[in-house]
Amino acid sequence: MRDLHLPGRSAVWASNAMCATSHPLAAQVAVDIMKRGGNAMDAAIAGAVILGLCEPQMTGIGGDCFVLFSPAGSDDILAMNGSGVAPAAADAEALRSAGHDKIPAHGTDSVTIPTAVDCFCQLSDRWGRLGISDLLAPAITYAEAGVPVAERVAFDWGTDQTVLKPAAQRFYLNNGAPFKTGELFRAPKQAEALRKIAAQGRDGFYKGDVADDMVRSLAALGGVHTLDDFAAAKAIETTPIQGHYKAHDLFEHPPNGQGAIAILLLNILKQFDLASLDPMGAKRVHIEAEATKLAYDLRNQVIGDPSRAADAEALLSEETAQKLAAQIDLTQARPAETQIHETVHKDTVYITVVDRDGMMVSLIYSIFNGFGSGIASEDYGILLHNRGAGFSLTPGHPNEYGPGRRPLHTIIPGMLAKDGAPIMPFGVMGGQYQAAGHARLLSNMLDFDMSPQAAIDAPRAFAEKGQLKLERGFAPDVAQALADLGHDIVVPDPPIGGAQAILRHDSGVLEGGSDPRKDGCALGY
């Protein structure tokens, strides 16, 4: 139990169903959907689309998603990859010839075909109960009536709005200024686009007026995207990969996501007796930081489009983890070899839902950078993601930019299982941090017996770009001890990511945790 004398957040408990996500309105909509007879898939889709209005700097229908889910009455864990591909005319050599050594983060080349909408429609048709029209109705209402801007969202709006191009400024600025806390953000043109999807399904987005608008807007800025590219967009089923840690199984997406790196990190951490350490101490942080450098360096070498990426099994082997763990020096920090992509990406949105029949959904949904590419379609204001900035321009690299390829994705939903049954859908937002975040959250729970909420609340550290980012929750002597080991300590301005989780206990009772670093909550009934 947490110390009730101190500021903090209690877990949320419910016996029927629950949603945990990064904005209260989305959580409320998800719970309402389930009370109306919808299942967890219905609730997750409806809540996710609402998040695109509550947190438009983080996500929207111009983005991508990944989903892990376990159907009611089954212990199976299934996966849908809703990440988009580069257009058919994508040309890495042309970019190299123009002097680029990486994809420009806020140009049209960074815009892969947004595939979240197709994913939502497929999942609704196959696994939902209510139908996509009913699921989009709350978002249409909020898009027209407006959503009050929350505190964390306003903070991000102010720092990210500089990337917005002229068309996007019309839709995402308030008389030329960033929206502030408590101001109403409305998106009536996006409501029109959502009505077309509600009436026509995925064709309402990938064909007709909305697709024409996106293609014309990209072409006006030099994009090579075509209507055929949009019409061909398709989310794909994949087979989850899994790792084992402390009598539990972690399920993740295979490449092109970085879920294999979360499993690799836990396999590295297995080689150390973390449970004997101070959970908030320097030694634990040092081991995790060194493991992160090694695992992410390997990630950047081998993960890319599923057809070109290295076999995930090699990343998941104990032998790989043991070899990397042997390179960790407990007395000093290693030089930063990891070259994590330089594009700034602080967060995304995540939603998890468990319904009264036991269906579990773990869904993550993103436009990559704050306000994505900064490009919005001229007529409907669809803000297009820049996930293509995750491609490499190195010739022959598994993640090389090219027609029809999916880039390395940082966003990863997670699902924890025990004794063959899923018990906790969870996600840790924070761009590049996510694989490290999965490992730390589960280590908090399984090595140090923290509750989901306590594991989420605990301070975070992340080794990135030659620095060790350390949240203010760590004691000053911990920071000094890490500096003495050779780490370049920085305190990040925004906190590191956010997280949500729902743990189903043996009794069937649900325990929800939600990150105070975000504006959201867990709600149940």
Stockholm file with secondary structure:
# STOCKHOLM 1.0

chainA/1-525         MRDLHLPGRSAVWASNAMCATSHPLAAQVAVDIMKRGGNAMDAAIAGAVILGLCEPQMTGIGGDCFVLFSPAGSDDILAMNGSGVAPAAADAEALRSAGHDKIPAHGTDSVTIPTAVDCFCQLSDRWGRLGISDLLAPAITYAEAGVPVAERVAFDWGTDQTVLKPAAQRFYLNNGAPFKTGELFRAPKQAEALRKIAAQGRDGFYKGDVADDMVRSLAALGGVHTLDDFAAAKAIETTPIQGHYKAHDLFEHPPNGQGAIAILLLNILKQFDLASLDPMGAKRVHIEAEATKLAYDLRNQVIGDPSRAADAEALLSEETAQKLAAQIDLTQARPAETQIHETVHKDTVYITVVDRDGMMVSLIYSIFNGFGSGIASEDYGILLHNRGAGFSLTPGHPNEYGPGRRPLHTIIPGMLAKDGAPIMPFGVMGGQYQAAGHARLLSNMLDFDMSPQAAIDAPRAFAEKGQLKLERGFAPDVAQALADLGHDIVVPDPPIGGAQAILRHDSGVLEGGSDPRKDGCALGY
#=GR chainA/1-525 SS CCCTTSCCCCCEEESSCEEEESSHHHHHHHHHHHHTTCCHHHHHHHHHHHHHHHSTTTCCTTSEEEEEEECTTCCCCEEEEECCCCCTTCCHHHHHHTTCSSCCTTSGGGCCCCCHHHHHHHHHHHHCSSCHHHHHHHHHHHHHHCEECCHHHHHHHHHHGGGCCHHHHHHHSBTTBCCCTTCEECCHHHHHHHHHHHHHTTHHHHSHHHHHHHHHHHHHTTCCCCHHHHHTCCCEEECCEEEEETTEEEEECCTTBSHHHHHHHHHHHTTSCGGGSCTTSHHHHHHHHHHHHHHHHHHHHHCCSTTTSCCHHHHHCHHHHHHHHTTCCTTSCCCCCCCCCCSCCCCCEEEEEECTTCCEEEEEEECSSTTTTSEECTTTCCEECCGGGGCBCSTTCTTBCCTTCCCCBCCCEEEEEETTEEEEEEEEESGGGHHHHHHHHHHHHHHHCCCHHHHHHSCCEEEETTEEEECTTSCHHHHHHHHHTTCCEECCSSCSCEEEEEEECTTSCEEEEECTTSSCEEEEC
#=GC SS_cons         CCCTTSCCCCCEEESSCEEEESSHHHHHHHHHHHHTTCCHHHHHHHHHHHHHHHSTTTCCTTSEEEEEEECTTCCCCEEEEECCCCCTTCCHHHHHHTTCSSCCTTSGGGCCCCCHHHHHHHHHHHHCSSCHHHHHHHHHHHHHHCEECCHHHHHHHHHHGGGCCHHHHHHHSBTTBCCCTTCEECCHHHHHHHHHHHHHTTHHHHSHHHHHHHHHHHHHTTCCCCHHHHHTCCCEEECCEEEEETTEEEEECCTTBSHHHHHHHHHHHTTSCGGGSCTTSHHHHHHHHHHHHHHHHHHHHHCCSTTTSCCHHHHHCHHHHHHHHTTCCTTSCCCCCCCCCCSCCCCCEEEEEECTTCCEEEEEEECSSTTTTSEECTTTCCEECCGGGGCBCSTTCTTBCCTTCCCCBCCCEEEEEETTEEEEEEEEESGGGHHHHHHHHHHHHHHHCCCHHHHHHSCCEEEETTEEEECTTSCHHHHHHHHHTTCCEECCSSCSCEEEEEEECTTSCEEEEECTTSSCEEEEC
//
